[in-house]
Amino acid sequence: MADLFAKYFPNVVYQGWTGDGGWLPAIGETLYMTFWSAIFGGVLGLIFGIGLVLTDEDGIAPNHTLFSIFDKVVSLFRAIPFIILLAFIAPFTKLLVGTQIGTTAALVPLSLGVFPFYARQVQVALKSVDHGIIEAAQSVGATFFDLVFDVYLRESRSELIRVTTVTLISLIGLTAMAGAIGAGGLGNMAIAYGYNRFANDTTFMATLLVLVLVMIVQLVGDVLAKAFNHKTAG
């Protein structure tokens, strides 16, 4: 079996699992970029998503000016193609982390690239909360923070998990794109070691590993969403 694999995937075998250009470091770099940009971009997206819902005209703290600011910032960053965003904020990235290339440098554009997408997803998820539940909570004296954490976030937690899953999958795709310009990870493996060197087996393997990561995220997300769905939970 090993000989057969080596015959049809010679470049994959040549890359090896460890060391510079190995498969394990590439997987680790992809996971590193995905995890930290999900944290930074996720927190930013959650703040903007909550802000969009609360300050909307039918929110619990309507404020046209704040809503307009949240909406325009999200729309602006969503309108910029990620590959252009990488180049556009390169000076800011260098100022922030001291370099424009590498996995750590990629966290800046990845976070800014994913947050507007997640903010809109959060906005839709929170909008799905029944207004009757919100009004009932207000009628018994729920505070602003009670409404945010115990009503909006709690009631929409299953939907939030679903949109977070979608966002993580999109983020894995962005890490691959960032890898294509030197950020490392499976994207860099597919382009620099595969496509640029006409090593189709390397490109195929990198693509396969990305798909495996996506399927794992989707599976875990589906399980968690079902577990936290108060409508179906025991």
Contacts in CASP RR format, 6 or more apart in sequence:
PFRMAT RR
TARGET T0000
AUTHOR 0000-0000-0000
METHOD contacts of the structure
MODEL  1
MADLFAKYFPNVVYQGWTGDGGWLPAIGETLYMTFWSAIFGGVLGLIFGI
GLVLTDEDGIAPNHTLFSIFDKVVSLFRAIPFIILLAFIAPFTKLLVGTQ
IGTTAALVPLSLGVFPFYARQVQVALKSVDHGIIEAAQSVGATFFDLVFD
VYLRESRSELIRVTTVTLISLIGLTAMAGAIGAGGLGNMAIAYGYNRFAN
DTTFMATLLVLVLVMIVQLVGDVLAKAFNHKTAG
5 12 0 8 1.000
5 13 0 8 1.000
6 13 0 8 1.000
8 201 0 8 1.000
9 201 0 8 1.000
9 204 0 8 1.000
9 205 0 8 1.000
10 201 0 8 1.000
11 193 0 8 1.000
11 194 0 8 1.000
11 197 0 8 1.000
11 199 0 8 1.000
11 201 0 8 1.000
11 202 0 8 1.000
12 23 0 8 1.000
12 201 0 8 1.000
12 202 0 8 1.000
12 205 0 8 1.000
15 21 0 8 1.000
15 22 0 8 1.000
15 23 0 8 1.000
15 189 0 8 1.000
15 193 0 8 1.000
15 202 0 8 1.000
16 22 0 8 1.000
16 23 0 8 1.000
17 23 0 8 1.000
17 24 0 8 1.000
18 24 0 8 1.000
18 25 0 8 1.000
19 25 0 8 1.000
21 189 0 8 1.000
21 193 0 8 1.000
22 189 0 8 1.000
23 189 0 8 1.000
23 205 0 8 1.000
23 209 0 8 1.000
25 185 0 8 1.000
26 184 0 8 1.000
26 185 0 8 1.000
26 186 0 8 1.000
26 187 0 8 1.000
26 188 0 8 1.000
26 189 0 8 1.000
26 206 0 8 1.000
27 185 0 8 1.000
27 186 0 8 1.000
27 209 0 8 1.000
27 213 0 8 1.000
28 185 0 8 1.000
29 103 0 8 1.000
29 183 0 8 1.000
29 184 0 8 1.000
29 185 0 8 1.000
29 186 0 8 1.000
29 188 0 8 1.000
30 172 0 8 1.000
30 175 0 8 1.000
30 176 0 8 1.000
30 184 0 8 1.000
30 185 0 8 1.000
30 186 0 8 1.000
30 187 0 8 1.000
30 210 0 8 1.000
30 213 0 8 1.000
31 213 0 8 1.000
32 103 0 8 1.000
33 103 0 8 1.000
33 106 0 8 1.000
33 107 0 8 1.000
33 110 0 8 1.000
33 175 0 8 1.000
33 178 0 8 1.000
33 183 0 8 1.000
33 185 0 8 1.000
34 168 0 8 1.000
34 171 0 8 1.000
34 172 0 8 1.000
34 175 0 8 1.000
34 213 0 8 1.000
36 107 0 8 1.000
37 106 0 8 1.000
37 107 0 8 1.000
37 110 0 8 1.000
37 111 0 8 1.000
37 114 0 8 1.000
37 171 0 8 1.000
37 174 0 8 1.000
37 175 0 8 1.000
38 114 0 8 1.000
38 167 0 8 1.000
38 168 0 8 1.000
38 171 0 8 1.000
40 107 0 8 1.000
40 111 0 8 1.000
40 115 0 8 1.000
41 110 0 8 1.000
41 111 0 8 1.000
41 112 0 8 1.000
41 113 0 8 1.000
41 114 0 8 1.000
41 115 0 8 1.000
41 118 0 8 1.000
42 111 0 8 1.000
42 114 0 8 1.000
42 115 0 8 1.000
42 118 0 8 1.000
42 167 0 8 1.000
44 111 0 8 1.000
44 115 0 8 1.000
44 119 0 8 1.000
45 115 0 8 1.000
45 116 0 8 1.000
45 118 0 8 1.000
45 119 0 8 1.000
45 122 0 8 1.000
46 118 0 8 1.000
46 119 0 8 1.000
46 122 0 8 1.000
48 70 0 8 1.000
48 73 0 8 1.000
48 74 0 8 1.000
48 115 0 8 1.000
48 116 0 8 1.000
48 119 0 8 1.000
48 122 0 8 1.000
49 70 0 8 1.000
49 74 0 8 1.000
49 118 0 8 1.000
49 119 0 8 1.000
49 120 0 8 1.000
49 122 0 8 1.000
49 123 0 8 1.000
49 126 0 8 1.000
50 122 0 8 1.000
50 126 0 8 1.000
50 148 0 8 1.000
50 152 0 8 1.000
51 66 0 8 1.000
51 67 0 8 1.000
51 70 0 8 1.000
52 67 0 8 1.000
52 70 0 8 1.000
52 71 0 8 1.000
52 74 0 8 1.000
52 119 0 8 1.000
52 122 0 8 1.000
52 123 0 8 1.000
53 59 0 8 1.000
53 122 0 8 1.000
53 123 0 8 1.000
53 126 0 8 1.000
53 127 0 8 1.000
53 152 0 8 1.000
54 60 0 8 1.000
54 61 0 8 1.000
54 148 0 8 1.000
55 61 0 8 1.000
55 62 0 8 1.000
55 63 0 8 1.000
55 64 0 8 1.000
55 66 0 8 1.000
55 67 0 8 1.000
55 70 0 8 1.000
56 62 0 8 1.000
56 67 0 8 1.000
57 64 0 8 1.000
57 67 0 8 1.000
58 131 0 8 1.000
60 134 0 8 1.000
60 138 0 8 1.000
60 144 0 8 1.000
60 147 0 8 1.000
61 144 0 8 1.000
70 119 0 8 1.000
73 116 0 8 1.000
74 116 0 8 1.000
74 119 0 8 1.000
74 120 0 8 1.000
75 116 0 8 1.000
76 116 0 8 1.000
77 85 0 8 1.000
77 112 0 8 1.000
77 113 0 8 1.000
77 115 0 8 1.000
77 116 0 8 1.000
78 116 0 8 1.000
78 117 0 8 1.000
78 120 0 8 1.000
80 88 0 8 1.000
80 113 0 8 1.000
82 109 0 8 1.000
82 113 0 8 1.000
82 174 0 8 1.000
82 177 0 8 1.000
83 177 0 8 1.000
83 181 0 8 1.000
85 109 0 8 1.000
85 112 0 8 1.000
85 113 0 8 1.000
86 109 0 8 1.000
86 177 0 8 1.000
86 178 0 8 1.000
86 181 0 8 1.000
89 108 0 8 1.000
89 109 0 8 1.000
89 112 0 8 1.000
90 100 0 8 1.000
92 108 0 8 1.000
93 99 0 8 1.000
93 100 0 8 1.000
93 105 0 8 1.000
93 108 0 8 1.000
93 109 0 8 1.000
94 100 0 8 1.000
94 105 0 8 1.000
96 108 0 8 1.000
97 104 0 8 1.000
97 105 0 8 1.000
97 107 0 8 1.000
97 108 0 8 1.000
98 105 0 8 1.000
99 105 0 8 1.000
101 181 0 8 1.000
101 182 0 8 1.000
101 183 0 8 1.000
102 182 0 8 1.000
102 183 0 8 1.000
102 184 0 8 1.000
103 183 0 8 1.000
103 184 0 8 1.000
103 185 0 8 1.000
105 183 0 8 1.000
106 175 0 8 1.000
106 178 0 8 1.000
106 179 0 8 1.000
106 183 0 8 1.000
106 184 0 8 1.000
109 178 0 8 1.000
110 171 0 8 1.000
110 174 0 8 1.000
110 175 0 8 1.000
110 178 0 8 1.000
113 174 0 8 1.000
114 167 0 8 1.000
114 170 0 8 1.000
114 171 0 8 1.000
114 174 0 8 1.000
117 167 0 8 1.000
117 170 0 8 1.000
118 163 0 8 1.000
118 164 0 8 1.000
118 167 0 8 1.000
121 163 0 8 1.000
121 164 0 8 1.000
121 166 0 8 1.000
121 167 0 8 1.000
122 160 0 8 1.000
122 163 0 8 1.000
124 163 0 8 1.000
125 156 0 8 1.000
125 159 0 8 1.000
125 160 0 8 1.000
125 162 0 8 1.000
125 163 0 8 1.000
126 152 0 8 1.000
126 153 0 8 1.000
126 156 0 8 1.000
128 156 0 8 1.000
128 159 0 8 1.000
129 151 0 8 1.000
129 152 0 8 1.000
129 155 0 8 1.000
129 156 0 8 1.000
130 155 0 8 1.000
133 151 0 8 1.000
133 155 0 8 1.000
134 147 0 8 1.000
134 151 0 8 1.000
134 152 0 8 1.000
137 146 0 8 1.000
137 147 0 8 1.000
137 150 0 8 1.000
137 151 0 8 1.000
138 147 0 8 1.000
142 150 0 8 1.000
142 151 0 8 1.000
153 160 0 8 1.000
155 230 0 8 1.000
157 228 0 8 1.000
157 230 0 8 1.000
158 225 0 8 1.000
158 226 0 8 1.000
158 228 0 8 1.000
158 229 0 8 1.000
158 230 0 8 1.000
158 231 0 8 1.000
159 225 0 8 1.000
161 221 0 8 1.000
161 224 0 8 1.000
161 225 0 8 1.000
161 228 0 8 1.000
162 221 0 8 1.000
162 225 0 8 1.000
164 221 0 8 1.000
165 217 0 8 1.000
165 218 0 8 1.000
165 220 0 8 1.000
165 221 0 8 1.000
165 222 0 8 1.000
165 225 0 8 1.000
168 217 0 8 1.000
169 214 0 8 1.000
169 217 0 8 1.000
169 218 0 8 1.000
172 210 0 8 1.000
172 213 0 8 1.000
172 214 0 8 1.000
172 217 0 8 1.000
173 210 0 8 1.000
175 183 0 8 1.000
175 185 0 8 1.000
175 186 0 8 1.000
175 187 0 8 1.000
176 185 0 8 1.000
176 186 0 8 1.000
176 187 0 8 1.000
176 190 0 8 1.000
176 210 0 8 1.000
177 187 0 8 1.000
178 184 0 8 1.000
178 187 0 8 1.000
179 185 0 8 1.000
179 186 0 8 1.000
179 187 0 8 1.000
179 188 0 8 1.000
179 191 0 8 1.000
180 187 0 8 1.000
180 188 0 8 1.000
180 190 0 8 1.000
180 191 0 8 1.000
180 192 0 8 1.000
182 188 0 8 1.000
182 192 0 8 1.000
186 206 0 8 1.000
186 209 0 8 1.000
186 210 0 8 1.000
187 206 0 8 1.000
187 210 0 8 1.000
189 202 0 8 1.000
189 206 0 8 1.000
190 202 0 8 1.000
190 203 0 8 1.000
190 206 0 8 1.000
190 207 0 8 1.000
190 210 0 8 1.000
191 203 0 8 1.000
193 199 0 8 1.000
193 202 0 8 1.000
193 206 0 8 1.000
194 200 0 8 1.000
194 202 0 8 1.000
194 203 0 8 1.000
194 206 0 8 1.000
195 203 0 8 1.000
226 232 0 8 1.000
227 233 0 8 1.000
END
